Amino acid sequence: MDGKIRKDIQPGLTVDIVLKADQRTGKLTRGVVKDILTSSSHHPHGIKVRLIDGQVGRVKAIHT
């Protein structure tokens, strides 16, 4: 899954996100979702989440 649909993402899932500072390079950061920050049901660049460690970014991949 690519992280563009909000209903696919729930707290506790392991995801890869792109941090704002890494948008140019596309470097991914893996972590566990704490909060979902995007309120719309879909976002073309990925749903924005906060990880348990406090980092915020857009979901690029969901690990099951």
SVG drawing of the C-alpha trace seen along z (x, -y; Angstrom):
<svg xmlns="http://www.w3.org/2000/svg" viewBox="-12 -20 31 28">
<polyline fill="none" stroke="black" stroke-width="0.4" points="0.0,0.0 1.2,-3.5 -0.2,-5.6 -2.4,-7.9 -5.7,-6.7 -6.5,-7.6 -8.6,-4.5 -5.5,-2.3 -3.5,-3.9 -4.1,-3.4 -2.1,-4.0 0.3,-1.2 1.1,-0.4 4.7,-0.4 5.2,-2.8 7.9,-4.5 7.6,-8.3 9.3,-11.2 10.2,-14.0 9.9,-17.6 13.7,-18.0 14.1,-14.8 11.6,-15.7 14.2,-16.6 16.2,-13.4 13.3,-11.1 15.0,-9.5 12.6,-7.3 12.2,-7.0 10.6,-3.9 8.5,-4.1 5.2,-3.4 2.2,-5.7 1.1,-7.5 -1.3,-10.1 -2.9,-10.7 -2.6,-14.4 -4.4,-14.6 -8.1,-15.1 -9.1,-14.4 -9.8,-10.8 -7.2,-11.0 -4.0,-13.0 -1.9,-12.7 1.4,-13.1 0.6,-10.7 -1.2,-11.0 0.6,-13.1 1.3,-11.2 3.2,-11.7 5.4,-8.7 5.8,-7.5 9.2,-9.2 7.6,-12.5 8.8,-12.8 6.2,-14.1 6.0,-13.2 4.0,-11.8 3.4,-8.1 5.1,-6.5 4.7,-2.8 2.8,-0.7 4.3,2.5 2.0,5.3"/>
</svg>
